[in-house]
Amino acid sequence: MSVMSAMPASAAQANIAGMRLAATCVNCHAFLADATSPVADKAFGDLSGWPKQTILDKLQAYRRMPNKGSATVMHQLVKGYSEDELLMIADYFSSLPSPAKK
């Protein structure tokens, strides 16, 4: 049974929106990767199964970073999302099985 089929319709719809928003994240973060996946060796790690609040806190911390002198593109990326969108992204990744449970 998939994660989506176990959810009520409104939760699944929100998760689909989160999945679409999280599509940018998979450029650097592994996503349901296994050893044969082209993203399995991404340096930033798989966000699947992380606690929602942890993801949200990190995204909000990046948003507060100054533009100058930052060693990451995250502060630029998160500024393109609303708070509601960041919450949907965090909710989506937290709803996925963690790498240890895959």
C-alpha positions as CSV (number, residue, x, y, z in Angstrom):
1,M,0.0,0.0,0.0
2,S,1.4,3.4,-0.9
3,V,1.7,6.4,1.5
4,M,-1.0,8.2,-0.6
5,S,-3.6,5.4,-0.5
6,A,-3.5,5.3,3.4
7,M,-4.5,9.0,3.7
8,P,-7.8,10.7,3.6
9,A,-8.5,12.5,0.2
10,S,-7.7,16.0,1.5
11,A,-4.4,14.9,3.1
12,A,-3.4,13.1,-0.1
13,Q,-4.2,16.2,-2.2
14,A,-2.1,18.3,0.2
15,N,0.7,15.8,-0.1
16,I,0.5,15.9,-3.9
17,A,1.0,19.6,-3.7
18,G,3.9,19.1,-1.3
19,M,5.4,16.6,-3.6
20,R,5.2,19.0,-6.5
21,L,6.8,21.7,-4.4
22,A,9.5,19.3,-3.2
23,A,10.5,18.5,-6.7
24,T,13.2,21.2,-6.6
25,C,14.7,19.6,-3.4
26,V,15.6,16.4,-5.1
27,N,18.2,18.1,-7.3
28,C,20.5,18.0,-4.2
29,H,18.7,15.7,-1.7
30,A,18.2,12.1,-2.3
31,F,14.6,11.0,-2.7
32,L,13.5,7.5,-2.0
33,A,16.9,6.5,-3.4
34,D,18.4,3.1,-3.4
35,A,21.9,2.2,-4.2
36,T,21.2,2.1,-8.0
37,S,19.5,5.5,-8.0
38,P,21.3,8.4,-9.7
39,V,20.6,10.5,-6.6
40,A,21.7,7.9,-4.1
41,D,25.1,9.5,-3.6
42,K,23.8,13.1,-3.2
43,A,25.9,14.8,-0.6
44,F,23.1,16.4,1.2
45,G,21.2,13.3,2.1
46,D,17.7,11.9,1.9
47,L,15.0,14.1,3.7
48,S,12.5,11.2,3.7
49,G,11.0,10.5,7.1
50,W,12.6,13.5,8.9
51,P,10.3,15.0,11.5
52,K,8.1,17.7,10.0
53,Q,9.1,20.4,12.5
54,T,12.8,19.7,12.0
55,I,12.5,20.2,8.3
56,L,10.4,23.4,8.8
57,D,12.8,24.8,11.4
58,K,15.7,24.3,9.0
59,L,13.9,25.9,6.1
60,Q,12.9,28.9,8.2
61,A,16.5,29.2,9.5
62,Y,17.7,29.3,5.9
63,R,15.1,32.0,5.1
64,R,16.5,34.2,7.9
65,M,20.1,33.9,6.6
66,P,21.6,37.0,5.1
67,N,22.2,36.9,1.4
68,K,25.8,38.0,1.6
69,G,28.4,35.5,2.7
70,S,26.2,32.5,2.8
71,A,27.8,29.3,1.6
72,T,24.6,27.7,0.4
73,V,21.9,28.4,-2.2
74,M,19.3,27.3,0.3
75,H,18.7,30.8,1.6
76,Q,17.9,31.9,-1.9
77,L,15.6,28.9,-2.7
78,V,13.4,29.1,0.4
79,K,12.7,32.8,-0.1
80,G,10.7,31.7,-3.2
81,Y,8.2,29.8,-1.1
82,S,5.5,31.0,1.2
83,E,5.2,29.7,4.7
84,D,2.3,27.5,3.7
85,E,4.4,26.0,0.9
86,L,7.3,25.4,3.2
87,L,4.9,23.6,5.5
88,M,3.6,21.4,2.6
89,I,7.2,20.5,1.7
90,A,8.0,19.6,5.3
91,D,4.8,17.6,5.6
92,Y,5.5,15.8,2.4
93,F,9.1,14.7,3.3
94,S,8.0,13.7,6.8
95,S,5.2,11.5,5.4
96,L,7.7,9.4,3.4
97,P,9.4,6.3,4.9
98,S,12.8,7.0,6.3
99,P,15.8,5.5,4.4
100,A,16.2,2.9,7.2
101,K,12.6,1.7,6.6
102,K,12.7,1.4,2.9
